[in-house]
């Protein structure tokens, strides 16, 4: 009890210094939390991948399509339970310079796609309306919020991959099963795309960007992948089939340099936290050398002295951590609001909080190590001779 | 206390310090017997080794040769933890610059040595108040050191030294940082502790007037006893 009381009093002895140190630690913790949130947001697609879903795409590149005729053949591959397909549409909505206006626009097969993606929850009446109308679309709840889309709204899009003026009517708004579900996408009828392409660009019809396969058993995935790719090995459109996780991972790995840089910066931040805290604790312990010597003279043990130094270090580190984490949430929310579609899922994950707390505790312990060891080793007579 | 009434026995003690590769002798073959209840003043010029001798008696430093026996315990043979416990139980320290913890009140500073005892909260309070009353600071218990004069701070330090009722009191130039009047008050207090409470006191001082209060004066010069 006495140690706790003295730790509190010592911590408040130089209020400005303590305040600045706590502020420094909290800003570093906030930066760390924010960086880690970006890193986890980058991998959100990988984390939310379906366990039983596989993606079949053109083996050379994702940008080359596959024939629609593969659909029936894929359905007959042993182990495959369902097959759906989709096309990346692209296009330009409003001002392309405003990143907010970039969001995924994907042509899908309404009959099969959503049964493969049960994490997209659509009200039954809206889904029924969507299926009825050729140029209708379904948008994610987050996208609808950010863009102000409502049921019945017309969304004009300038085609780039598929040139022309396109218009989609909002007939449904889906929400995600949980926070990790991407709610920033726009889905419309593949049939609508195919019909328009047949008219405007004959020869490009009947093409599919990728197939989504659902398998009965995740353990069968390697066998199914091999069977699919073997099936099209010598065709004009050879395929590459992989798990959805691997498919998503391949996109993330394209940004690996950025992610690695962010991770490196987050580790540098740990070093900054350590330096800020260690500087204060070393200074404080040096100023109190004589007091530690007096306490040891009076019979207090080395453990008491370690408790005083370590306690002060941990108190500052924990205070900084709490404030830093409290600042991380509004910071992340502000970023998500400013760039709503940049990261479809941008949440401060529990693992980020655990990491930030661990980093702060680690810094608290390490910052106290040197001054505590010095105080323990200090001979009383040397400590008493020290100058305040 | 030994059978012949000796409270402190310094037996052929030598002490030297090493600075870089040079060995600096501080005390050479010192032997002293201090009977129980004695008030001894150690005098001598700066660097004569009197504070080092006081530190050896108080168990905060160890001799290179010889032994120090206090109240029948050969203290230089104790391990660090045992020595710390022994100090807490048997020695009261009074420093030249008081060495109070600035963030603690007079009450809390005096309470410090009692935190290592098994006394109840109520008992601790009674002991602290008694000690502060004894040094005449019963009305200043909630004052911080910076709110007290030098003389008052030293009296708080004396209260801290006596609050556990230690076997011996060691004082290192207790009046060295005080004006004449405050120094006189402190010496009167130490004299009273020796006279009324039979405390064995070893005091290092430069001040001949302070030394006059002691029963016995010993002089050190260049690490050797001269008288």
HADDOCK unambig.tbl for C-alpha pairs under 7 A between the chains (distance, minus, plus):
assign (segid A and resid 9 and name CA) (segid B and resid 103 and name CA) 6.19 0.50 0.50
assign (segid A and resid 10 and name CA) (segid B and resid 103 and name CA) 6.97 0.50 0.50
assign (segid A and resid 291 and name CA) (segid B and resid 101 and name CA) 6.57 0.50 0.50
assign (segid A and resid 294 and name CA) (segid B and resid 99 and name CA) 6.94 0.50 0.50
assign (segid A and resid 297 and name CA) (segid B and resid 60 and name CA) 6.59 0.50 0.50
assign (segid A and resid 298 and name CA) (segid B and resid 87 and name CA) 6.54 0.50 0.50
assign (segid A and resid 298 and name CA) (segid B and resid 88 and name CA) 5.38 0.50 0.50
assign (segid A and resid 298 and name CA) (segid B and resid 113 and name CA) 6.09 0.50 0.50
assign (segid A and resid 299 and name CA) (segid B and resid 84 and name CA) 4.40 0.50 0.50
assign (segid A and resid 299 and name CA) (segid B and resid 85 and name CA) 5.58 0.50 0.50
assign (segid A and resid 299 and name CA) (segid B and resid 87 and name CA) 5.76 0.50 0.50
assign (segid A and resid 299 and name CA) (segid B and resid 88 and name CA) 4.52 0.50 0.50
assign (segid A and resid 300 and name CA) (segid B and resid 84 and name CA) 6.86 0.50 0.50
assign (segid A and resid 301 and name CA) (segid B and resid 84 and name CA) 6.98 0.50 0.50
assign (segid A and resid 380 and name CA) (segid B and resid 60 and name CA) 6.21 0.50 0.50
assign (segid A and resid 381 and name CA) (segid B and resid 60 and name CA) 6.75 0.50 0.50
assign (segid A and resid 381 and name CA) (segid B and resid 61 and name CA) 6.85 0.50 0.50
